[in-house]
Amino acid sequence: MTSTETSSHPQFTETSAFIEAIRERVAQVVVGQDVVVERILIAMLTGGHLLLQGVPGLAKTLLVAAISKTVHLEFARIQFTIDLLPSDILGSEILDQRTHEFRTHKGPIFTNLLLADEINRAAPKVQGALLEAMQERKVTLGNETYKLPVPFLVIATQNPVEQTGTFELPEAQLDRFMLLHRLDYLEIEDEKEVLRRNLNLGIARDAGGGAIVKTEFDVIEEDAVGDKTNLATAMEDVQSVHVSETFLEHVVEIVDRTRRHPDLDLGASPRAGIALLKASRARALIHGRGYVVPEDLYALAEDVILHRIRPTYEAPAEGRSTAQILQEMLGELGRS
């Protein structure tokens, strides 16, 4: 995407400059992940949650860390493990031995941007503890309910290959994620650039004369290009993006087709249609448009719908994946 594409609509001049500054800053750290950056921006601009799925080493954690520094937001990272407890995420009430009174200890979920690393390694009870927070933006500790900071966004990662010590996310939690984006390996030229940059990282010395080899995390600039105010303005601009009645009908049609398809046991929920509309609006804004187009729907359909549908037992046995089934439905929609 070029700068002219993101600044073509005069109504969104300030937001376009903000978005372009984010993309340029992240590109200084992460190579060849433009689509993933776009998906994170969509999540931020719509208040939706994002699940990134990919094998280790594709810079998922680095990317989220870079975004959090680029926009001045409170950031917390939780490494999900088998022994993690709900209180490790949400917090708990602690008895003060001096006053003999309970005081509230808020957990890392009280932040703006929460990175849930390898979310499928935690037990279902822990994953379920996130549901209220992700949907209602609040946490209950004891008899008190606390609102989470604004904005609040969960970006989770999971490894789709390794199954040892993992738990499949329940449908109810998957449905809370607006987008599930599947990362792939970099193009050859992009991977060469990653290696070139790594060769030039050098070392960092401390005052005591010691040294440590730098990583990509060490080159993330601390000064942000924007703050919550800029993000709030961008979120307001998303609400101004026009959605035609025809586009809305197409969204309803593709969601309904998933419920009637003979190769699918579980179709998409109404939340899928809402997510597709919101994400399309944000994508249009990122591309400098004040209106959505069919390209937005086709570009986002897999990320919005695939994790919300389930095939019948016979479909995989016949070599038919959910991605293939969805693409066939999208093709039929385009011809209708």
HELIX and SHEET records of a PDB file:
HELIX    1   1 SER A    3  THR A    6  1                                   4    
HELIX    2   2 PRO A   10  PHE A   12  5                                   3    
HELIX    3   3 THR A   13  ALA A   27  1                                  15    
HELIX    4   4 ASP A   34  THR A   46  1                                  13    
HELIX    5   5 LYS A   60  THR A   70  1                                  11    
HELIX    6   6 PRO A   86  LEU A   90  1                                   5    
HELIX    7   7 ILE A  119  ARG A  121  5                                   3    
HELIX    8   8 PRO A  124  GLU A  136  1                                  13    
HELIX    9   9 GLU A  171  LEU A  174  1                                   4    
HELIX   10  10 ILE A  188  LEU A  199  1                                  12    
HELIX   11  11 GLU A  216  VAL A  219  5                                   4    
HELIX   12  12 LYS A  228  GLN A  239  1                                  12    
HELIX   13  13 GLU A  245  ARG A  260  1                                  16    
HELIX   14  14 PRO A  270  ILE A  286  1                                  17    
HELIX   15  15 PRO A  294  ILE A  305  1                                  12    
HELIX   16  16 LEU A  306  ARG A  308  5                                   3    
HELIX   17  17 GLU A  314  ALA A  317  1                                   4    
HELIX   18  18 THR A  322  ARG A  335  1                                  14    
SHEET    1   A 5 PHE A  75  GLN A  79  0                                        
SHEET    2   A 5 LEU A 113  ASP A 117  1                                        
SHEET    3   A 5 LEU A 153  GLN A 158  1                                        
SHEET    4   A 5 HIS A  49  GLN A  53  1                                        
SHEET    5   A 5 PHE A 177  ARG A 182  1                                        
SHEET    1   B 2 GLY A  91  ASP A  96  0                                        
SHEET    2   B 2 GLU A 101  LYS A 106 -1                                        
SHEET    1   C 2 LYS A 138  LEU A 141  0                                        
SHEET    2   C 2 GLU A 144  LYS A 147 -1                                        
SHEET    1   D 2 ILE A 203  ARG A 205  0                                        
SHEET    2   D 2 ALA A 211  VAL A 213 -1                                        
SHEET    1   E 2 LEU A 264  LEU A 266  0                                        
SHEET    2   E 2 ARG A 310  PRO A 311 -1                                        
END                                                                             
